[in-house]
């Protein structure tokens, strides 16, 4: 649904003192801290104490004594934790994000065994921590190369100063080599592409402003970055997480990076990599592995805010079927609700008997139904959800009373998901709603949290709120600004909304109180995360099925519970470009199930743009068309040309579903993103470090969309090696690492498969339930003209209703696929783990296509499992030449021969090991 800032945020609120507030502040604040003692601890870490060198009152008083705790938690993860030595400070709750606790505070400061004045190393397996004592600074180095990854020491020539630690202002900086490529620090819409861009603002504070706002703090907060460096042709990646939920500005200057945080502690985690994939593996092993997604969620989704009644939804489903465009999931924005109230049905427009009849029909077909839920609970004494919430005392408080805000239903209270009672109450409301409407997942929106008003509000007397006329996001409560506390008006103003607006603007007042006295000031950016956890628990408790949750607001660890879409975008050529960078960032953040509103949320897209967007969006991990209430209809069948592009692109997606589902499994066990930047597979190929207009699905499927108006060609970068067009397997590109101009007429998107890959595919269909029961094809790719080579792939299959995605439960099968060519002998075989499930389902491999072989295509002695099949009439082996385009020989014509061999009519059970071989003929 649209945000309360439906259009661009305008430059307002200078009256709050936000505009230009930083102009008079010196670049360097204070003299830092001195390390006065340090000792080794029983658990193998370091415990130190720091003392401020010279106090000042810029942004408040310095905290005089700090405790330093350093530990190598794993062989490739180092933690550096710095907090007040004398009293407990706010940290991300350990029950919300489970992790090892640092040592308790020591009250006796300075009584340690060992004091050091020279830089000293504390080595781990891969990372080395070192420190200087006066002023205190620390560095992290890579053991294998000696390269410094993070270094907080400052001298007079640096633009930044020493570490600062005050109650409401923490600052720390690191030096960086200028050739480091940085990624992450989201969520924001990055106009310059996926790489962090020097001097662009990076503010982290969950905010409901639409994704059309560039370089602003959007719906999620992910204070983590990946650093990729190419040293002498070798690539090394590492990652740095500052686990802190308070608002912060991060200033990236190219040669340095500075954090300015308005509370909490310094809790740094360093992940040693050294590959991008291993970095994400190490990161998600700490913050939580991505949630397993049900198979159907990888199908296509259709939504719109403005499906006024059930008959419109029924028509949409039927029109997709008539147009022969795949569709798995139909969604309702808040149109199904009674007066915008959560967990209700509109009795006139969505009468329950007719809705249940419709759901029975689509469920029988294999389709699913998802609805939206906003956190704000309507203040209405006749509303059962509100009554039970009040009885259980589940709402965030202000001055001892539930904090009053306004969202779509009008006056609302916000549940406090940090309260265990709230989690139980929320789960019960989900159960009650599911009994009313058997939905297949929940969409949690507006959970930054979004508020249409600001400050302390009361329900106006003598007028209706909301009035029912005009835009629903206009505040109709009586409100007064809250500036009386240092939480509402902190001394340092982060660049909130890109305009330094007050941090309580159009959200929950930051002096409001959660369970156990926790301030909204500290917990603000955790709201959507805590709601995701509660929603996940509630859904899983229903029938023990695998939950599907889509959340707008996210934090570190959200991927363990929810998918994400990139929020309110525009139907413009710029926005289609921006969607790729945001999607790739979320893969790095451990939220691999991500996509953008296809064709844009508002205003109306052009027909050409919608063509290009469904071609791209068909390859988002989460693929959904979604439009605004005030926009014209944009379902994919509304234009004949878009319907044609959709059938083409989604047709290929549905053939690739087994591959995508296997990537979903890999994400769940290792964090590996589904959609990845090119440098994940080609980390030493520095030309791809800035590529933001193409991406990989897994390690070997390259998507190169058209992103510009009026273009019928696309300039695509091909990393070195052989690439095969997925839409025409005979079309082959051999690249030395250059850009190629590809034909891309209106209905065409270029998708290529890399050499040495085995790609499992099925025959597709209009619904994933049907598509997943069709026979399999294996696409085996060798380098063009290969006389020697090895290719491999994987296939994971399971009962996607089960909450866990795991082997060994009797309801899953995993297959390793291999192929070699050597001495003119081609071999293809499988190694099956837990084959019982696939055998019971009856899945078979019908066809194997091998690309890139050298030879004449004349073959003999085709064997399967050691038996000749030359006399079996239903097995056919055909050979054809491929068209090979290379960088150097394209103009002269390439003399290299490359063959495609297709073996059809097979009947190989997926759940059983097979081995196939044949000999290639020799060129005449």
N, C-alpha and C positions, 0 to 999 in steps of 0.2 A: 504494500500500500504506500501511498505517497507520504512523504515526511511532512512535518509541520513547517519546515522551510521548503515549501514546494518548489519555489523558484530560487534563483541565485540569492545567497545571503547578501544583503546590501550593507554598505558601510554605515553602521549606526553605533550607538552606545558609547561614543566618546565621553558622554556626560558621566559615565561610570569611572572615568579616569584610566581606561584601558589604553587609549590611543597614545602611542609614543611614550609609554611609561618607562621604557628602558633607556631612553636617550641619555640620561644623566648618570647612569651606573658605570663605574670604571670596568675595564675589561678584565682586570685581575682583582679578586676579592681576597684580601688577607694573605698571610704568610704560610698557610697550611698547618700541618701537624708534625710532631716529632714522635718517632717510635721510641718509647722509653723502656720497653721490655718485650722479650719474646721468648717462648719456650716450645718445645715439642710436647705434644699431648699423647695420652695413652692410646688414642685411636689412630695415631700416625699423622695427625695434622699439626698445624702451627697455631699457637694462641699468642696474640700480641696486644699491647696496650699503647694507645696513641694519646698525646696531649697537645692541645691547641697551642700554637706558638705565640700568637698575638691576637687578642680579641678585637672584634669590630661589630658594629650593629647594622651593617648593610643587610637588608632582608631579615633582620632579627639577630639575636645573640647566638654566638657559636656554642655548640655543645662541647664542654671542656675535655671530656675523656671519652675515647672510643675504644671498643673492643674489635680486634681483627681476628678472624678465624679463617684459616686456609686449609683446604684438604683436597687431595686427589681422590675423588669419589670412585672413579673407575680408571682404567688405563688411559682413556682418552677424554676424560671430563675432569676439569679442575673447578673448584668453587672458591670464591673469595667473598667473604661475608664481613661487612663492617657496620657496626651499630653503636648506639649509645652504650657505654660501659656501665652506666649506673641505673638505667631504668628501661623497661621494655618499650619497644616502639612497634608501630604497626608494620606487619608484614602480610603478604598474601597468605590467607589461612592455610594451615597445613592439612586440614581435613578436606579443603576444597581442591588443593593441588598437592597430593601426597608426595613427600620427599623427605630426605634425611634432615633431622633437626640439627642446627649448629649447637655448639656447647652452650650451657647456661651462662648467664652473666656472672662474672667474678666481682664481688664487691671490693675485695682487697686489690687495689691497683698498684702495680709497680713492684710486687714481691716475687718476681719470677726468677727462674734459675739462671737466665742467660740474657745478656744484653750485648748487642752487636753494633758496631759503628761502620762496618764496611758492607758493600753489597754482598748478599749471601744467596746462594741458590738452594731451592727446595725442589729436587727433580722428581718427576713421575715417569711413567713408561714413555709418554709421548710429549708431555708438556712440562716445562720448567718454570717455576715461580721464583722470582728474585725481588729483592726490595732494597731501597735505600732508606736511611734512618732519619736524616734531617736536611731538608724537609722530607717527610715520608712520601715515598712513591713506590709503585710496584710495576713489574713487567712480567709478561708471559712470553716464553720463547718456545719454538718448536725444537725438540731434542734432536731430531734426525738431520735438520738443516742448520740449526742455530739461529734461524730467522726470528726476529722479534715480532710478535703478533699484536701485542697490546703493551703500551708503555705510558704510565701516567706522570712520569717525572717532567718537570717544567723548568726552563731556564729563561733568562731575560729576553732571549730572541724569540721565544714562543708567544703567539698571540693569546694564549690561554694561561691561566694561573694554576696554583696548587689546589689540592682537594679542599672543598668547603663542605662543612657538615653542620647545618643549623636545623632547628625544628621544622621549618617550612621551606628550606632551601638547601638542596644538596647539589654540588657541582663536582664533576670529575671529567678529565679529558684524556685522550690518548693520541699519541703521534701515529701517523700512517704514512707509508710510502705512497708517492703520488701515482704509481702505476697499479695500486690495489683497486680491484673492481668490487664494489660493495652493493649488496642487494638486501631488501627487507625494510625494517622500520615502518610498519604499516598500522592501520589501513589508510592509504591515501590514493588519490588519482594522480598518477605521475605523468605529466605531459611529455617528459623527455625520454620515456621508456623505462625499462625494468631497472637499469643501473641507477644507483643513487647519484644525484646530480649536485655538484658542489654549489653551496649557497641557496639551494632550495630549502624551504622550511620543512622540518619533520616534527610535527607535534603529535603526541600520543595522548588521547583523552577521548573516550567514546562519546560521539556526538551525532545527533540526528540532523545532519545537513546532507543534501543529496550529493551523489557521487559526481555530479557535473561540476562541483567546486574543486578546482585544481589545487594541489599542494596544501590541503587542509586536513585536519583531524576528522576522520570519518567514523564509521560505525564501530570499528574494532580497534583494539590497542595491542600491538605486538612488538614489544621493545627488544627485538632480536635482529641481528644482521649477519649475513654471510659475507665473508671476505675471500675473494679468489685472486691468487697471485700466480703469475707465470715467471718462473725463475730459470733462465737458461733452457727454455723449452720444456721444463717440467712444471706441472700445475699442482698447487697446494691450496686447499680450501680449509677454512675454519669458521667457526661461528661464535658469536658473543651474545649472551642473553643477560639483560639486566632485569631480574625478576622483581618488579616493582609496579604496583597498580596505581600509583599516584600520577597526576598529570605531569607531563614533562615536555620540554623542548629538546630536540637533539640537533646540534649545529654541525653539519658536515662541511668542512672547508677544503676538502681534497687532501691536504697533508695532515689534517687533524679532525677529531670528532669529539664534541663536548656535550655531555648530558647536563641539563639543568632541570632538577626534579623538585616538586613542591611538597615532598613528605616521604615517609617510609625509611627504608634503609638501602645501602648498596649491597645487593646480593647478586654477584656476577657468576655466571657459569660460562666456562670456555670449553668448546668442543673441538677436538683436534683434527677431525677429518681423517685423512687428508683429501678425500674426494668429496664432491658435492653430495653424492648419495650417502656416503658414510656420515657426513655432517648431519643430514636430516635424520638418519638412523639414530645417531647419538642424542640428538635433540628430542626426538619423540620418545626415546627410551626414558627420558626424564619427565617430560610434560604429559605423556600419554600417547599411545598409539592411536592412529585414526580409527574411527568407528567402522565396523563392517557395514557396508550398505547392502540392502536387499537388491536382488537382481533387477527387479522391475524399476528401481530408481534410476538405473542407467538407460532406461528408455526415454522417450520424449514426453515432456510435460506441457500442458496448456493451462494458462491462467489469465484472468483479467479482473481488475477492479471495475465492477459495473455489469456483472451478469445478474440483472435485476430480479430474475426469477428462475425457477427450476427448468422451465421449458426452454429457456435460452441455453442453459448448460446441456440439456438433452440434444438440442439442435447442433451445438458445437461438436459433440461426440459423433453424431451421425454424419455431419458434414466432413469430418476427418475421414471417416470410413468410406464415404462416397468418393472423396478425392483420392483415396488410396494412399494417404499419408500416414505413416506410423504414429500411434499415440498410445501411451501407457497410462498416463495419469492426468486426470482432470482436477482442477483446483477451484476453490472458492476463496476470494478475498472476503471482506466482511459482509458481502451481500446476503449471505445465508443467515446472518444474526438477527435477533430481535433487538432493534434499537442499538446496534453496535456492541451489545453486551456479550462478553465471552461465554462460551459453553451454552449458547442458546440457539434456537431456531426461529426464524421468522415464520409465524403460523400461516400467513397469507401467501407469501411469495415462495416459501420453501416448506410446504406442509409436510409433516413427518411421514404420513403414510405414503405419499407420492415419492418423497425422497428415498425412503427405504425400498420402494419398488424399483426406482432407478438404480440404486446401489446394488440390489440383487442382480439386476440385469448386467451391469458393467462388471461386477465381480465374477459372474458366471463366464463372462467373456475373457476374464483375466486382467481387466483394468483396475485401477486404484483411484482413491478419492482422498484429497487432502484439503484441510481448511486452515484458516489463519486464527491465531490466538494472540492478543496483545496483553501485556502484563497489567495494564490499568483496569481495576475492577470498579464498575459503575457504582456510585454511591446512591443506592436505591433500596429503601427498606422492604420492598416487595420482591426483591431479587435474591433467590436462594444462595447463590454463590457469595454475594455480599454478606448475607445474614450469617452464613457458616464461617466466613472469614473473620467477621467481627467477633463471633462467639469464640473463635480459636486465637484471637489476638495476633493476627499474622501480618499486620501492615507496618510499614516504616513509619516512625514517629517524628513529630516536631512539637516541642514543648509538651510532651506527654500525650499528645493526641495524634491520630493518624494524619500523615502529611497529605494535604489536599492538592490535587493537580487536575488538569483537564486533558483528556485525549478524546477519541472519537465518541464515546458514550456521553460525554459531558464531564461532570465532576467525577473523579476517580481517586481511589487509594491504590498505592503500589505494594504488592506483596513483598515481604522481606525474605528472600530465598536463602539468607544466611541463618535463618531460624529453623531448626529441625521441625518444629510444629508446622511451619509454612510448607515445608517439603511434603509432609504427610497430607496436609489439607489439599495442596495442589494435586497430588497423586489421586486423592479421592475425587476431586472435581473432574480430572481426566477420566477416571473410571465411570463416573455418573454420565459424562457426556458421551462416552463410547457406547454406553447402554442406550442412549438416545439416538446416536448416529454412529454406526460402525466405521469410523474413519480409519485410514491406513497410515496416517502420519500426521504430524502437526507442524505448522509453520509459525514460528514465534518471531514477531516483528515489533518494532517500536521499543526495543528493549535496551536502549542506551543509558538511561531510559528517556524516552521522548515525552515532553510536556508542552502543551500549547501555551502555557502561562509561565510566569517567572515570579518567584518570591513567595511570600506568605499570603494565601488566598482564602477567601470565604465565598460561600454560595450566595449570590446576590438575592436580595429580597425583592419581590415584586416584578421579577422578569424571568423568563424561561431560559435555561442554559443547558444545552445549546438550544438556539432558537428554532432550528430546523430550516432556516433560510441562510443563504450565503455560504461561503466556504467553511467547512467544519473545523478548520485549524485556527480560526480566529478566537483568541481568548475571550471568554464571556464571564469569567469569574471576577470578583473584586479582589485585586492583588496589590500588595505593597512590597517594594524592594526590601531585601534583607541585607543589610551591610553592617550589622552590629557586631558580628564576630569575625575573628581572624580567619575562620574557615570559609566564610562567604566572601571575604575580601582579603585574600592572602597578599603578603608583601611583594612576591614576585608574580607577575602576570604571564602565564603561558599564552602562546599565540592561539587561543581557542577560537575555533571557527575561522581561522586565518585572519582574525580581526582583533585579537586580544579581548574578546567579549568576556564578561564575568563568567566564572566557571559554573555558576548556578543558573545561567541563562537558559531558559526553556528546557530545564531538566529538574531533577529533585534538588531541593536546596541542600548545599553542601554541609550545612550544620544540622541537617536531619540525622536521626539516630537509628541504627540497625540493632539487631539482637546483640546482647552483651555490651551495649554502649559503643559499638563500632560506628564511626562517623561516615556519612556518605562521602565526605571529603576524601577519605582514604579508599573506600570500597567502590566508588562510582564506576570505574571501568570494569568491575567484576560482575556488574548486574546481569548482563546477557549471558555470561558464562555460568553464573549460579543458576539462572533460570533454565539453561540448557541441561544442566545436571539434574535438576528437579524434574524436568519434563521427560528426560531419558528414563529416569527411575520410574516415573508414573506410567509411561508407555510400556516399559518392559514388564511391569507388574500386572499388566492386563491379561495377556494370554501367553506370556513367555515368548513372544515373537520378537524378532529383530526390529528395533525402533528405527523410524526415519524421522529426523527433525531437521528443519531448515531454519537457521537463525540469522538475523541481520547483525546483531552485535556479537562480537567474539573477543576472546582474550587468549593468552597463552594457555594451551591445553584444550581449547574448545573443540578441536578436531576429534577428540576422543568421544564426543557425544553428538556432534551435529555437522551437517553440511552448511554451506554458506552461498548466498548470492550477493552480487556486488552492489545491490541497492538501487536507488532511483537514478537511472542514467537517461540520457537523451537519445532520441532517434537521429543521430548525426554521424557523419563520417569520422569525426574526431573520437566520438564515444566508442565506436566499434574498435578503433585502435587501442584506446585506453583499456578496454576489457581484457586484452591479452596480458598486459603487464600485471594487472591486479590478480588475475587468475594464477599466473606463475608465482607471484609473491605468496599467495595462500598455500601453494604446494610447499614452499620453503617453510611456512609457518606451521606445517603439520595439519593443514585443513585441505586435503586433496580433492574433496567433492565440492567443486565450486564452479560457478558460471555466472554470466550476466544476463539480464533480461534481453532476449533475442528480439531484434527490431527496435529496441529502445522502449523505455517505460512511457515517455512522453517527449515532445508532442508527436504528431503523426510522422512515421518514416515515409520516405519515398519508396516506390515500388522497387527501384533498382537497389536501394540500400537494404531493403528487407530480403531481396534475393541473396545479396552478398552476406547478410548477417545469418541467415539460416545455414548457408554453406559453412560459415565459420562455427556457428553455434551448435551445429550437428556434431562437432568434435570437442565441445566443452565437456569436461567430466559430468557436470550437471547441466542438462540441456532443457531450457524452459523459455517459452514465449510468454511474455507478461506485459500488459498494457494498463494505462491509467484510465480512470473513470471518465476523464474529460477528453480522451483521445478517441479517434475513430477506431473501428474494429480492425485488428491486424492479425487475426488467425491466418495460418499459412495458406488456407484455401481461398482467401479473399481475392487474390490475384492469380490468374492462371499461370503466369510466369513464375511466381513464388512457389506455387504448388509443384511446378516441375522441378525447380531447384531443390525443394524439400524432399521430393520423392528420390531424387538422385543422392543428395547428401545424407539424409536420414536412412535411405536404403543401405548405404555403405555402413553407417553407424550400426544398424541392426545386424549386419553381417559380422561386424567386429565385436559384438557384445561379449562373446567368450573371452576375447583378448582384454577388453575393458574390465570384465569381471575378475579376470586373473590379476590385472593391475590393482584392482580394488583389494584383492587378497594380499598382494605384495605390500600395498600401502598399510594394511592392517598389521602385518607382521614386522615391517621394517621402516615404516614411515615414508617409503618411496613415493614421491608425487605421481599422480596419474598423468597430468599435463606438466611438462618440464621444459625449462630453457634448454637451448641446444648445448650449452656448456656442460650439462649434466652427463651427456654421453661423450662429448668432445672437449674435455677440460683443457687440453693443451692447444686447442685451435682458437687462438685469442681473437680471431676475426669474428667469432660468434658471441663474444662476451656482451655485446650491446644489442644483439638481435632481439627485437621486441615485436616483430610483425610475423614471426613464425614460431612454432613450438613443436615439441615432440610429445606423442602419446607413448608412455613407456620409454624404452631405450632406442626404438628403431622405426617408429612411424612418424613421418615428418608432414606437418600440415602447413601449407603456404597459401593463405587466403588473399583474395583481392580486397583491399581496404580503402580504395580511392574511387571517387565518382568517375564514371565514364571510361574506366580502364578495362581492356579485354586481354591484357597481359599482366603477368606479375613477375617482378624481379626477385628471385629467390636465391638464398645462399645455400649451397650444398657442401657440407663438410666433406673432406676427402674420402673417396670410396665410390661404390656403386649403389645407385638408387633406382628402384623400380616403381613405375606409376601403378598405384593400387587400382585405378580405374581402367588401365590398359597395361597389362603385365608385360606386353612385348616392348613397351616404351622404356628405354634404359638410359640412365645418365651416369656417365663415369666422370667424377669430378676430382680435381686436384685442390679443391677448396675455394671455388669461385662462385660468383653470382651468375645465374642463368635466367634468361628471359623465357617464360613459359606462356603458352597460349592459355587463356582463361576466359572463354566466352561466358555469357551471362549465367548459364546453368552449370558451369564447371568450377570445381575447386580442385586444386592440385594436392594430392596426398601421395607420398612416396614411402616405400619400405626399404630399409637399409640392408646391406649385405650381411650375411652370416646370421640371419634371423629365420626362425620358424614361427609363422604367424597362424594361430588357430582361428578359423572362421567358420560360420555357419551360413545358411542360405537366406537368412533374414526373414522378414514378415512384417505384419502391421501391429503386432503386440509381442512383447518380449517372451511371454509365456509360450506362444506358438513358435517363435523364432528359435528358442533355446532347445526345442525338441527336433529340429531339422538335422540332417546329416552334416558332418564336419568336412571341411577342406583344410588341408595344411599347405601353406605357401612357404616354400623353402628357398632362401635366396643365398647364392654364392656370389663372389665378385665376378663381374662379367668376364667370360672366357676362362673361367677357373679350371685349372687342371688339378689343383689341390685346394682344400678348404674344409672348414668345419662350421656348421650352423647349429643354433640351438634355440629352443623356446620352451614355454611352460604353459600348462593348462590347469586351472583349478575349477572344480565343479562342486556344488554342495546344495543342500536344502536351505534356500535363502530365508526361510521362515525362522530358522534357529537363531537364538540371540548371539551365539559365538560363531566365529569363522575359524574352524580349527580342524586339524586332521585327527583321526583316531576315534571319532565318535560314531562311526558306522554310517554317517550321512554326508560324506565328502570323499572326493577323489582328487589326487594330484598326479599330474603326468609331466615328467621331464622328456622333452623331445630333442632328438639329435639327428644330425645328418653329416656325412663326410663325402668328399670326393677325393680319390687318390688312385693313381695308376689306372685311370679310366674307369674305375669302379665307383659307383654311387651307392651309398648305403643310407637308409633312413630307418630309425628305430625309436622305440619309446621305453621308458622305465616308469612303471606305474606304482604309486603308493596308494594303498587303500582302494583297490579297484572295485570292491563290492558294490558301492553306491552307483557308479557309472554303469556297471553291468546290469543292475536292477532297473535302471532307467532306460536301458537299451540304446545308449548313444553309440553311433558308429562313425568311422571315417570312410567317406565315400570316394574322396579324390585327393590326390597329392600332386601339387604342381611344383616343379623344381626349376629355378631360374638361374641363368648365368653360366651354364655348363659349356665347356669346350668340346666340340666333336660334331659329327655329322648327324646325330640324332638316330642313326641306325642302331638298334639295340637287340640284344638277345639275352636269353637266360634270365629273364625277370623272375625273381624268386621272392616269395613271401613266406616268412617263418620256415625257410629252408626248403619249401616246395615250389616247383616250377608252376607258373600260371600261364604259360604260353598257350596251353590248349583250353583255357577257360574263356568262353566266348564273351562273357559280360565284362571282363577286364580289358580295357583298351589303353594302349600306350601310344600317344601321339607326340610328335616333335615339330617344332616350328622355330624359325630364326627370329631373333629379337633385333629391334632397331636400336643400335648403340650410338649415343651422342657423347663425345668426349670434348674436353676443353680444347685440346690442341688439334684434333683431327676433324673437327666438325665441318670445316670448309672443304677439306680435301676428301672427305668421306673416310670412314673408319674401316680398316681392313680386319679388325678384330671380329671373330665370329662368337656369337653367344646364342645358346640354344635354350628354349623353354620346352620342358618335357612334362606332359600331363598324363597321369595314370588315373583313369576313371573306372567306375564300376566295382570299386573295392567294397568290402563289407567287414572292416576291421573294428572289433569292439574297442571302444575308448578305454574301457576298464581292464584291458588285458595287454600285456607286453606284445609288441609286434616288431618284426625286423624285415626289411625289404632291401633288395639289392639288384642291381643290373649293371651291365657293362656298356659303356658308350662306344659307338663306332668312331673310327678315325677319319679325319678330313681326307677326301680323295685328292 
